[in-house]
Amino acid sequence: MPFAMKHFTPLSIARTVAVAAIIAPLIFTACDLLGPERGVTVSAPELPDTLREAFGATSFMLVVDGEEIARLEKGETRTVRIPAGGPVAVQAYPVVGERIDVIRPAGAIVAGRNDAEVPLEWADGVLAEIAARLQAGGVPLAAVNVWRLAREIRERAGTRQWSIDVDAVVEALANEVMNVRLLEPRGGAGVEVPVGGDEWVAADALRPEAVPAIDGSLVLANLAPGVHVYGRRNGDRRVRISVGDSGQVGWIFE
């Protein structure tokens, strides 16, 4: 069943997120009701203990329209300024040694002109990623039924949301040919990586369970195409696993 959308010129969407200058967060006043920005209070999600132990992340980078707008500590609440008008995607990237490409982000869609408080949630990380890519390609979120999209992602993908083909979903939404079957997790490849002993943790807060290495190998089933990062639970090693569309697998230790 297609999502209801307004007419716009179909676009080919490419990921264009680039972290730029820090914008100091400001507490909003009545002027926000008339200005081009709005104040919104956001709260950072809690990091599962396993991810904190494996990756050492304790803070988040908030990104809107490809720019960093604030840094938050885990569990922190702060009022920030974002563009006014229609819905806006806010992404919260855990910071790991100043890198934001390790742990998958949390997120939220801010809808009103001023929202009292918006929790940044792991379960809306994929939703915010899809929305951010649409915005980067010039597609207004007002043209997409984001609330139904959020519900369908949660119901169809559960804890395997990052196994959705995000590129295909963005392209389908941009070209007004969206089908909810695209929100189902993709199957993938079985992987066995020689890592030594101990426990390993996926860089995904939706799946925080530690995985024991068996006979010195990290054995993983059904990894969807894409990049998957795992960290040793004591925090001294990471492995980045790449799975191709045809099932080819490679990995590199970091």
LOKE-739705 format. One record per atom (N, C-alpha, C, O): residue in three letters; x, y, z. Coordinates in steps of 0.1 Angstrom, whole numbers. Example, Ala and Ser with C-alpha at 12.3 -4.5 7.8 and 13.67 -1.06 7.14 Angstrom:
REM LOKE-739705
  rest     xx     yy     zz
   ALA    132    -57     78
   ALA    123    -45     78
   ALA    132    -33     78
   ALA    142    -33     85
   SER    128    -22     71
   SER    137    -11     71
   SER    129      0     79
   SER    134     11     80
***
This chain:
REM LOKE-739705
  rest     xx     yy     zz
   MET      8    -12      0
   MET      0      0      0
   MET      9     12      0
   MET     17     14      9
   PRO      8     22     -9
   PRO     16     33    -10
   PRO     14     43      1
   PRO      3     44      6
   PHE     24     51      4
   PHE     22     62     14
   PHE     17     74      7
   PHE     20     77     -4
   ALA      8     81     14
   ALA      2     94      9
   ALA     13    104      8
   ALA     20    107     18
   MET     15    110     -4
   MET     25    120     -6
   MET     19    131    -16
   MET     11    128    -24
   LYS     24    144    -14
   LYS     21    154    -23
   LYS     30    153    -35
   LYS     40    145    -35
   HIS     26    159    -46
   HIS     34    158    -58
   HIS     47    166    -57
   HIS     47    178    -53
   PHE     58    160    -62
   PHE     70    168    -63
   PHE     78    160    -74
   PHE     75    149    -77
   THR     88    167    -79
   THR     97    161    -90
   THR    105    150    -84
   THR    112    152    -74
   PRO    104    138    -90
   PRO    112    127    -85
   PRO    127    130    -85
   PRO    132    137    -94
   LEU    134    125    -75
   LEU    148    128    -73
   LEU    156    115    -71
   LEU    150    106    -66
   SER    168    115    -74
   SER    177    104    -71
   SER    185    109    -59
   SER    192    119    -59
   ILE    183    102    -47
   ILE    188    107    -35
   ILE    202    101    -32
   ILE    204     89    -33
   ALA    211    109    -28
   ALA    224    104    -23
   ALA    227    110     -9
   ALA    223    121     -6
   ARG    234    102     -1
   ARG    237    106     13
   ARG    247    118     12
   ARG    258    117      7
   THR    243    129     19
   THR    252    141     18
   THR    255    147     32
   THR    257    159     33
   VAL    254    139     42
   VAL    256    144     56
   VAL    271    147     57
   VAL    279    138     56
   ALA    274    159     61
   ALA    288    164     63
   ALA    288    172     76
   ALA    281    183     76
   VAL    295    168     86
   VAL    295    175     98
   VAL    302    189     97
   VAL    313    189     92
   ALA    296    200    101
   ALA    301    213     99
   ALA    303    220    112
   ALA    305    213    122
   ALA    303    233    112
   ALA    306    241    123
   ALA    296    239    134
   ALA    285    236    132
   ILE    301    241    147
   ILE    293    239    158
   ILE    284    252    160
   ILE    289    263    160
   ILE    271    249    162
   ILE    262    261    165
   ILE    259    260    180
   ILE    253    250    184
   ALA    262    270    187
   ALA    259    270    201
   ALA    244    269    204
   ALA    237    277    198
   PRO    240    260    213
   PRO    226    259    216
   PRO    221    270    224
   PRO    228    275    233
   LEU    209    275    221
   LEU    203    287    228
   LEU    189    283    233
   LEU    182    276    227
   ILE    186    288    245
   ILE    173    286    250
   ILE    163    295    243
   ILE    166    307    241
   PHE    152    290    238
   PHE    143    297    230
   PHE    134    307    238
   PHE    132    306    250
   THR    130    318    231
   THR    122    328    237
   THR    109    330    229
   THR    107    322    219
   ALA    101    339    232
   ALA     89    342    224
   ALA     92    346    210
   ALA     84    344    201
   CYS    104    351    207
   CYS    108    355    194
   CYS    108    343    184
   CYS    106    345    172
   ASP    110    331    190
   ASP    110    319    181
   ASP     97    317    174
   ASP     97    311    163
   LEU     86    322    180
   LEU     73    320    173
   LEU     72    327    160
   LEU     64    324    152
   LEU     80    338    158
   LEU     80    346    146
   LEU     92    344    138
   LEU     91    348    126
   GLY    103    339    143
   GLY    115    338    135
   GLY    117    326    127
   GLY    108    317    127
   PRO    128    324    119
   PRO    130    313    110
   PRO    134    300    118
   PRO    136    290    111
   GLU    137    301    131
   GLU    141    290    138
   GLU    131    287    150
   GLU    123    296    153
   ARG    132    276    156
   ARG    123    273    167
   ARG    131    266    178
   ARG    142    260    175
   GLY    127    267    190
   GLY    133    261    201
   GLY    127    247    204
   GLY    115    246    204
   VAL    135    237    206
   VAL    130    224    210
   VAL    139    218    220
   VAL    151    219    219
   THR    133    212    230
   THR    141    205    240
   THR    142    190    237
   THR    132    183    235
   VAL    154    186    236
   VAL    157    172    232
   VAL    164    165    244
   VAL    172    171    251
   SER    162    152    245
   SER    169    144    255
   SER    176    132    249
   SER    171    125    240
   ALA    189    131    253
   ALA    197    120    247
   ALA    193    107    252
   ALA    188    106    264
   PRO    194     96    244
   PRO    191     83    249
   PRO    201     77    258
   PRO    213     82    258
   GLU    198     67    266
   GLU    207     60    274
   GLU    215     50    265
   GLU    209     43    257
   LEU    228     49    267
   LEU    236     39    260
   LEU    235     26    268
   LEU    237     26    280
   PRO    232     15    262
   PRO    233      2    268
   PRO    247      0    274
   PRO    257      4    268
   ASP    248     -7    286
   ASP    261     -9    292
   ASP    270    -16    283
   ASP    282    -13    283
   THR    265    -26    275
   THR    274    -33    266
   THR    281    -24    256
   THR    293    -26    253
   LEU    273    -15    250
   LEU    279     -6    240
   LEU    289      4    247
   LEU    300      7    241
   ARG    286      8    259
   ARG    296     17    266
   ARG    309     10    269
   ARG    320     16    268
   GLU    308     -2    273
   GLU    320    -10    276
   GLU    328    -13    264
   GLU    340    -13    264
   ALA    321    -16    253
   ALA    328    -20    240
   ALA    334     -9    233
   ALA    344    -10    226
   PHE    327      3    233
   PHE    331     14    224
   PHE    335     27    232
   PHE    340     36    226
   GLY    332     27    245
   GLY    336     39    253
   GLY    328     52    250
   GLY    333     62    254
   ALA    317     51    243
   ALA    309     63    240
   ALA    302     68    252
   ALA    295     60    259
   THR    302     81    254
   THR    295     87    265
   THR    287    100    261
   THR    280    105    269
   SER    290    104    249
   SER    283    116    244
   SER    278    114    230
   SER    280    104    223
   PHE    269    124    226
   PHE    263    124    213
   PHE    265    137    205
   PHE    266    147    211
   MET    266    136    192
   MET    266    147    183
   MET    252    148    177
   MET    248    139    170
   LEU    246    160    179
   LEU    233    162    173
   LEU    235    168    159
   LEU    242    178    158
   VAL    228    163    149
   VAL    230    167    135
   VAL    217    170    129
   VAL    207    162    130
   VAL    216    182    123
   VAL    204    187    116
   VAL    208    193    103
   VAL    217    201    103
   ASP    203    188     92
   ASP    207    194     78
   ASP    222    193     76
   ASP    228    202     70
   GLY    228    182     81
   GLY    242    180     78
   GLY    251    188     87
   GLY    264    187     85
   GLU    246    195     97
   GLU    254    203    106
   GLU    253    199    120
   GLU    242    195    124
   GLU    264    199    127
   GLU    263    197    142
   GLU    257    209    149
   GLU    261    220    146
   ILE    247    207    157
   ILE    241    218    164
   ILE    243    217    179
   ILE    242    227    186
   ALA    248    206    184
   ALA    251    205    199
   ALA    257    192    202
   ALA    257    182    194
   ARG    264    191    213
   ARG    269    179    219
   ARG    261    176    232
   ARG    260    185    240
   LEU    257    164    234
   LEU    250    160    246
   LEU    256    148    252
   LEU    261    139    246
   GLU    257    148    266
   GLU    261    136    273
   GLU    249    127    274
   GLU    238    131    272
   LYS    252    114    276
   LYS    241    104    277
   LYS    232    108    288
   LYS    236    112    299
   GLY    219    108    285
   GLY    209    111    295
   GLY    206    126    296
   GLY    197    130    304
   GLU    214    135    290
   GLU    213    149    291
   GLU    200    154    283
   GLU    197    149    273
   THR    194    165    289
   THR    183    172    282
   THR    188    186    280
   THR    193    193    289
   ARG    185    191    268
   ARG    189    205    264
   ARG    180    211    254
   ARG    174    204    246
   THR    178    224    254
   THR    170    231    244
   THR    180    236    233
   THR    190    243    236
   VAL    176    233    221
   VAL    184    237    209
   VAL    175    244    199
   VAL    163    244    201
   ARG    182    250    189
   ARG    174    257    179
   ARG    176    249    166
   ARG    187    246    162
   ILE    164    247    159
   ILE    164    241    146
   ILE    155    248    137
   ILE    148    257    141
   PRO    156    245    124
   PRO    147    253    114
   PRO    133    252    117
   PRO    128    241    121
   ALA    126    263    116
   ALA    111    263    118
   ALA    104    258    106
   ALA    110    255     95
   GLY     91    257    107
   GLY     83    252     95
   GLY     78    238     97
   GLY     73    234    107
   GLY     81    230     86
   GLY     76    216     86
   GLY     85    207     95
   GLY     93    211    102
   PRO     82    194     94
   PRO     89    184    101
   PRO    104    184     98
   PRO    108    187     87
   VAL    112    181    108
   VAL    127    182    107
   VAL    133    169    113
   VAL    128    165    124
   ALA    142    163    107
   ALA    149    151    112
   ALA    161    155    121
   ALA    169    163    117
   VAL    161    150    133
   VAL    172    153    142
   VAL    179    139    145
   VAL    172    130    149
   GLN    192    138    143
   GLN    200    126    145
   GLN    210    128    156
   GLN    216    138    158
   ALA    211    117    164
   ALA    220    117    176
   ALA    231    106    174
   ALA    228     95    175
   TYR    243    110    170
   TYR    254    101    167
   TYR    262     99    179
   TYR    268    109    184
   PRO    263     87    185
   PRO    273     85    195
   PRO    287     88    191
   PRO    291     84    180
   VAL    295     94    199
   VAL    308     98    196
   VAL    318     88    201
   VAL    318     86    214
   VAL    326     82    193
   VAL    336     72    197
   VAL    349     77    192
   VAL    353     76    181
   GLY    357     82    202
   GLY    370     88    198
   GLY    369     98    187
   GLY    378     99    178
   GLU    359    107    188
   GLU    357    118    178
   GLU    351    113    165
   GLU    350    120    156
   ARG    348    100    164
   ARG    342     94    152
   ARG    327     92    154
   ARG    323     89    165
   ILE    319     95    144
   ILE    305     92    145
   ILE    300     81    135
   ILE    288     80    133
   ASP    309     74    129
   ASP    306     63    120
   ASP    308     50    126
   ASP    310     40    118
   VAL    307     48    139
   VAL    309     36    146
   VAL    295     30    150
   VAL    291     19    145
   ILE    289     37    160
   ILE    276     32    165
   ILE    265     38    157
   ILE    265     50    154
   ARG    255     30    154
   ARG    243     35    146
   ARG    236     46    154
   ARG    235     45    166
   PRO    231     56    148
   PRO    225     68    155
   PRO    211     65    160
   PRO    203     57    155
   ALA    207     73    170
   ALA    193     75    174
   ALA    187     86    167
   ALA    195     93    159
   GLY    174     89    169
   GLY    169    100    161
   GLY    155    104    166
   GLY    149     97    174
   ALA    149    114    159
   ALA    136    118    162
   ALA    131    127    150
   ALA    140    133    143
   ILE    118    128    148
   ILE    112    138    139
   ILE    106    149    147
   ILE     97    145    155
   VAL    110    161    146
   VAL    104    172    153
   VAL     93    178    143
   VAL     96    183    132
   ALA     81    178    148
   ALA     70    182    139
   ALA     64    196    141
   ALA     62    203    131
   GLY     62    200    153
   GLY     55    212    156
   GLY     65    224    154
   GLY     77    223    153
   ARG     59    236    155
   ARG     67    248    154
   ARG     76    249    167
   ARG     87    253    166
   ASN     70    246    178
   ASN     78    245    191
   ASN     73    232    198
   ASN     61    231    200
   ASP     83    224    201
   ASP     79    211    208
   ASP     85    212    222
   ASP     96    216    224
   ALA     77    209    232
   ALA     81    210    246
   ALA     93    201    249
   ALA    103    206    255
   GLU     92    189    245
   GLU    104    180    247
   GLU    103    168    237
   GLU     92    162    235
   VAL    114    165    231
   VAL    114    154    221
   VAL    125    144    225
   VAL    137    148    225
   PRO    122    132    229
   PRO    132    122    232
   PRO    138    117    219
   PRO    131    113    210
   LEU    152    116    219
   LEU    159    110    208
   LEU    160     95    211
   LEU    165     91    221
   GLU    154     87    202
   GLU    152     72    205
   GLU    160     64    195
   GLU    161     67    183
   TRP    165     53    200
   TRP    172     43    191
   TRP    162     37    181
   TRP    165     35    170
   ALA    150     35    186
   ALA    140     29    177
   ALA    135     38    166
   ALA    128     33    156
   ASP    139     51    166
   ASP    136     60    155
   ASP    149     64    147
   ASP    149     74    140
   GLY    160     57    149
   GLY    172     60    143
   GLY    171     58    127
   GLY    176     67    120
   VAL    165     47    123
   VAL    164     45    109
   VAL    154     55    103
   VAL    156     60     92
   LEU    143     57    110
   LEU    133     67    105
   LEU    140     81    103
   LEU    138     87     92
   ALA    148     85    112
   ALA    155     98    111
   ALA    165     98    100
   ALA    167    108     93
   GLU    172     86     98
   GLU    181     85     87
   GLU    174     86     73
   GLU    179     93     64
   ILE    163     80     72
   ILE    155     81     59
   ILE    151     95     57
   ILE    152    101     46
   ALA    146    101     68
   ALA    141    115     67
   ALA    152    125     63
   ALA    151    134     55
   ALA    164    123     70
   ALA    175    132     67
   ALA    180    131     53
   ALA    183    141     46
   ARG    180    119     47
   ARG    184    117     33
   ARG    174    124     24
   ARG    177    130     13
   LEU    161    122     27
   LEU    151    129     19
   LEU    153    144     19
   LEU    152    151      9
   GLN    155    149     31
   GLN    157    164     32
   GLN    169    168     25
   GLN    169    179     18
   ALA    180    160     25
   ALA    192    164     18
   ALA    190    164      3
   ALA    197    172     -4
   GLY    181    156     -2
   GLY    178    156    -16
   GLY    167    166    -20
   GLY    163    166    -32
   GLY    162    174    -11
   GLY    152    184    -14
   GLY    138    179    -13
   GLY    129    186    -18
   VAL    136    168     -7
   VAL    122    163     -6
   VAL    116    168      8
   VAL    122    164     18
   PRO    106    176      8
   PRO    100    180     21
   PRO     94    169     28
   PRO     86    161     23
   LEU     96    168     41
   LEU     90    157     49
   LEU     75    159     50
   LEU     68    149     53
   ALA     70    171     48
   ALA     56    173     48
   ALA     49    165     37
   ALA     37    162     37
   ALA     57    160     27
   ALA     52    153     16
   ALA     51    138     19
   ALA     46    130     11
   VAL     56    134     31
   VAL     56    120     35
   VAL     48    118     48
   VAL     49    126     57
   ASN     41    107     48
   ASN     34    103     61
   ASN     44     97     70
   ASN     45     85     71
   VAL     52    106     77
   VAL     63    101     85
   VAL     58     93     97
   VAL     65     84    102
   TRP     46     96    102
   TRP     41     88    114
   TRP     37     74    110
   TRP     40     65    118
   ARG     31     73     99
   ARG     28     59     94
   ARG     42     52     91
   ARG     43     40     94
   LEU     51     59     85
   LEU     64     53     82
   LEU     71     48     95
   LEU     76     37     95
   ALA     70     56    106
   ALA     76     52    118
   ALA     70     39    124
   ALA     76     30    129
   ARG     56     39    123
   ARG     49     27    128
   ARG     52     15    121
   ARG     55      4    126
   GLU     53     16    107
   GLU     55      4     99
   GLU     70     -1    101
   GLU     72    -13    101
   ILE     79      8    103
   ILE     93      4    105
   ILE     94     -4    118
   ILE    100    -15    118
   ARG     88      1    129
   ARG     89     -6    142
   ARG     82    -19    141
   ARG     87    -29    146
   GLU     70    -20    135
   GLU     62    -32    134
   GLU     69    -43    125
   GLU     69    -55    128
   ARG     74    -39    114
   ARG     79    -48    104
   ARG     94    -52    107
   ARG     97    -64    104
   ALA    102    -43    112
   ALA    116    -46    113
   ALA    120    -49    128
   ALA    130    -56    130
   GLY    113    -44    138
   GLY    116    -47    152
   GLY    130    -42    155
   GLY    134    -31    153
   THR    138    -52    160
   THR    152    -48    164
   THR    162    -49    152
   THR    174    -47    154
   ARG    157    -53    140
   ARG    165    -54    129
   ARG    163    -43    119
   ARG    164    -45    107
   GLN    160    -31    124
   GLN    157    -20    115
   GLN    169    -16    106
   GLN    166    -12     95
   TRP    181    -18    111
   TRP    192    -14    103
   TRP    196    -24     92
   TRP    205    -23     85
   SER    187    -35     91
   SER    188    -44     80
   SER    179    -41     69
   SER    178    -47     58
   ILE    171    -30     70
   ILE    163    -25     59
   ILE    172    -19     49
   ILE    182    -14     52
   ASP    168    -20     36
   ASP    175    -14     25
   ASP    171      1     25
   ASP    162      5     18
   VAL    178      9     33
   VAL    175     24     34
   VAL    176     31     21
   VAL    167     39     18
   ASP    186     28     13
   ASP    187     34      0
   ASP    174     32     -9
   ASP    169     41    -15
   ALA    169     19     -9
   ALA    158     16    -17
   ALA    145     23    -12
   ALA    137     28    -19
   VAL    144     24      2
   VAL    133     31      7
   VAL    133     46      4
   VAL    122     52      0
   VAL    144     52      5
   VAL    145     67      2
   VAL    142     69    -13
   VAL    135     78    -16
   GLU    147     61    -22
   GLU    145     62    -36
   GLU    130     60    -39
   GLU    124     67    -47
   ALA    124     50    -32
   ALA    109     48    -35
   ALA    101     59    -30
   ALA     91     63    -37
   LEU    104     65    -18
   LEU     96     76    -13
   LEU     98     88    -22
   LEU     88     95    -25
   ALA    110     91    -27
   ALA    112    102    -35
   ALA    105    101    -49
   ALA    101    111    -55
   ASN    103     89    -53
   ASN     97     87    -66
   ASN     82     83    -65
   ASN     76     79    -75
   GLU     77     84    -53
   GLU     63     81    -51
   GLU     58     67    -54
   GLU     47     65    -59
   VAL     67     57    -52
   VAL     64     43    -55
   VAL     66     35    -42
   VAL     70     23    -44
   MET     65     40    -30
   MET     68     33    -18
   MET     58     21    -16
   MET     46     23    -18
   ASN     64     10    -12
   ASN     56     -2     -8
   ASN     62     -6      6
   ASN     74     -7      8
   VAL     53     -9     15
   VAL     57    -13     29
   VAL     66    -25     29
   VAL     73    -27     39
   ARG     65    -33     19
   ARG     74    -45     19
   ARG     89    -41     19
   ARG     97    -49     24
   LEU     92    -29     15
   LEU    106    -25     15
   LEU    111    -22     29
   LEU    123    -21     32
   LEU    102    -22     39
   LEU    105    -19     53
   LEU    108    -32     61
   LEU    111    -32     73
   GLU    108    -44     54
   GLU    111    -56     60
   GLU    126    -59     59
   GLU    132    -56     49
   PRO    132    -64     70
   PRO    147    -66     70
   PRO    151    -76     59
   PRO    144    -85     56
   ARG    163    -73     53
   ARG    168    -82     43
   ARG    176    -93     49
   ARG    182    -92     60
   GLY    175   -105     42
   GLY    184   -116     46
   GLY    198   -113     42
   GLY    201   -103     35
   GLY    207   -121     47
   GLY    221   -118     44
   GLY    230   -130     44
   GLY    225   -142     42
   ALA    242   -128     48
   ALA    253   -138     47
   ALA    256   -143     61
   ALA    255   -135     71
   GLY    261   -155     62
   GLY    267   -160     74
   GLY    282   -156     74
   GLY    289   -157     64
   VAL    287   -152     86
   VAL    301   -147     86
   VAL    308   -153     98
   VAL    302   -155    109
   GLU    321   -157     96
   GLU    329   -162    107
   GLU    342   -154    106
   GLU    350   -156     97
   VAL    345   -147    117
   VAL    357   -138    117
   VAL    366   -142    128
   VAL    362   -143    140
   PRO    379   -145    125
   PRO    388   -149    136
   PRO    392   -137    144
   PRO    399   -129    140
   VAL    387   -137    157
   VAL    389   -125    165
   VAL    396   -128    178
   VAL    399   -119    186
   GLY    398   -141    182
   GLY    403   -144    195
   GLY    391   -146    204
   GLY    380   -147    200
   GLY    394   -147    217
   GLY    384   -150    227
   GLY    376   -138    231
   GLY    376   -127    224
   ASP    368   -139    242
   ASP    360   -128    248
   ASP    347   -127    241
   ASP    343   -135    232
   GLU    339   -116    245
   GLU    326   -113    240
   GLU    327   -101    231
   GLU    335    -92    233
   TRP    318   -101    221
   TRP    317    -90    211
   TRP    303    -84    211
   TRP    294    -91    213
   VAL    303    -71    208
   VAL    290    -64    208
   VAL    288    -56    195
   VAL    297    -49    190
   ALA    276    -57    189
   ALA    273    -50    177
   ALA    271    -35    180
   ALA    266    -32    191
   ALA    275    -27    171
   ALA    274    -12    173
   ALA    260     -8    170
   ALA    258      1    161
   ASP    250    -13    177
   ASP    236    -11    174
   ASP    229    -13    187
   ASP    227    -24    192
   ALA    223     -2    192
   ALA    217     -2    205
   ALA    204    -10    205
   ALA    198    -13    215
   LEU    198    -13    193
   LEU    186    -21    192
   LEU    190    -36    194
   LEU    181    -44    197
   ARG    203    -39    193
   ARG    207    -53    195
   ARG    219    -54    204
   ARG    230    -57    199
   PRO    217    -50    217
   PRO    229    -48    226
   PRO    235    -61    232
   PRO    244    -60    240
   GLU    229    -72    229
   GLU    234    -85    235
   GLU    248    -88    231
   GLU    252    -87    219
   ALA    257    -91    241
   ALA    271    -95    238
   ALA    270   -109    231
   ALA    263   -118    235
   VAL    279   -111    221
   VAL    280   -124    214
   VAL    294   -130    218
   VAL    304   -124    215
   PRO    294   -142    223
   PRO    306   -149    227
   PRO    314   -154    214
   PRO    308   -159    205
   ALA    327   -152    215
   ALA    335   -158    204
   ALA    336   -173    207
   ALA    338   -177    218
   ILE    334   -181    196
   ILE    334   -196    197
   ILE    347   -201    191
   ILE    350   -199    179
   ASP    356   -207    199
   ASP    368   -213    195
   ASP    376   -202    187
   ASP    383   -205    177
   GLY    376   -190    193
   GLY    384   -179    187
   GLY    378   -172    175
   GLY    385   -164    169
   SER    365   -175    172
   SER    359   -169    161
   SER    346   -162    164
   SER    338   -168    173
   LEU    343   -151    158
   LEU    330   -144    159
   LEU    321   -150    148
   LEU    323   -147    136
   VAL    311   -158    152
   VAL    302   -164    142
   VAL    289   -157    142
   VAL    282   -157    152
   LEU    285   -151    131
   LEU    273   -143    129
   LEU    265   -149    117
   LEU    270   -152    107
   ALA    252   -150    120
   ALA    243   -155    109
   ALA    235   -143    104
   ALA    231   -134    111
   ASN    232   -144     91
   ASN    222   -136     84
   ASN    225   -121     85
   ASN    217   -113     89
   LEU    238   -117     82
   LEU    242   -103     82
   LEU    237    -97     69
   LEU    241   -101     58
   ALA    229    -86     69
   ALA    223    -80     57
   ALA    234    -73     50
   ALA    244    -69     56
   PRO    233    -70     37
   PRO    242    -62     30
   PRO    245    -49     36
   PRO    235    -42     41
   GLY    257    -44     37
   GLY    261    -32     43
   GLY    273    -34     52
   GLY    280    -44     51
   VAL    275    -24     61
   VAL    287    -24     70
   VAL    282    -26     84
   VAL    272    -20     89
   HIS    288    -35     91
   HIS    285    -39    105
   HIS    298    -38    113
   HIS    308    -44    110
   VAL    297    -30    124
   VAL    308    -29    133
   VAL    305    -36    146
   VAL    295    -36    152
   TYR    315    -44    151
   TYR    315    -51    163
   TYR    327    -47    172
   TYR    338    -45    166
   GLY    325    -45    185
   GLY    336    -42    194
   GLY    338    -52    205
   GLY    328    -58    210
   ARG    350    -55    208
   ARG    353    -64    219
   ARG    348    -58    232
   ARG    349    -46    234
   ARG    341    -66    241
   ARG    335    -60    252
   ARG    344    -52    261
   ARG    340    -43    268
   ASN    357    -56    262
   ASN    366    -48    271
   ASN    371    -36    264
   ASN    379    -28    270
   GLY    367    -33    252
   GLY    369    -20    245
   GLY    383    -19    238
   GLY    386     -8    234
   ASP    390    -30    237
   ASP    404    -28    231
   ASP    405    -31    216
   ASP    416    -31    211
   ARG    394    -35    210
   ARG    395    -38    195
   ARG    381    -37    189
   ARG    371    -40    195
   ARG    381    -33    176
   ARG    369    -33    168
   ARG    371    -40    155
   ARG    383    -40    150
   VAL    361    -45    149
   VAL    361    -51    136
   VAL    350    -46    127
   VAL    338    -45    132
   ARG    353    -41    115
   ARG    343    -36    106
   ARG    341    -46     95
   ARG    350    -49     87
   ILE    328    -52     94
   ILE    325    -62     85
   ILE    317    -57     74
   ILE    307    -50     76
   SER    321    -59     61
   SER    313    -55     50
   SER    307    -67     42
   SER    314    -76     39
   VAL    294    -65     40
   VAL    287    -76     32
   VAL    281    -70     20
   VAL    274    -60     20
   GLY    285    -76      8
   GLY    280    -71     -5
   GLY    266    -76     -8
   GLY    261    -85     -2
   ASP    260    -70    -18
   ASP    247    -74    -23
   ASP    246    -88    -27
   ASP    236    -95    -26
   SER    257    -94    -32
   SER    258   -107    -37
   SER    263   -117    -26
   SER    265   -129    -29
   GLY    265   -112    -13
   GLY    269   -121     -2
   GLY    284   -121      0
   GLY    288   -128      9
   GLN    292   -114     -8
   GLN    306   -114     -6
   GLN    309   -107      7
   GLN    303    -97     11
   VAL    319   -112     15
   VAL    322   -107     28
   VAL    336   -103     30
   VAL    345   -110     24
   GLY    339    -92     37
   GLY    353    -88     40
   GLY    352    -81     53
   GLY    342    -77     58
   TRP    364    -80     60
   TRP    365    -73     73
   TRP    378    -67     75
   TRP    388    -71     69
   ILE    378    -57     84
   ILE    391    -50     87
   ILE    390    -47    102
   ILE    380    -43    107
   PHE    402    -49    109
   PHE    402    -45    123
   PHE    407    -31    125
   PHE    415    -26    117
   GLU    401    -24    135
   GLU    404    -10    138
   GLU    410     -9    151
   GLU    414      2    155
***
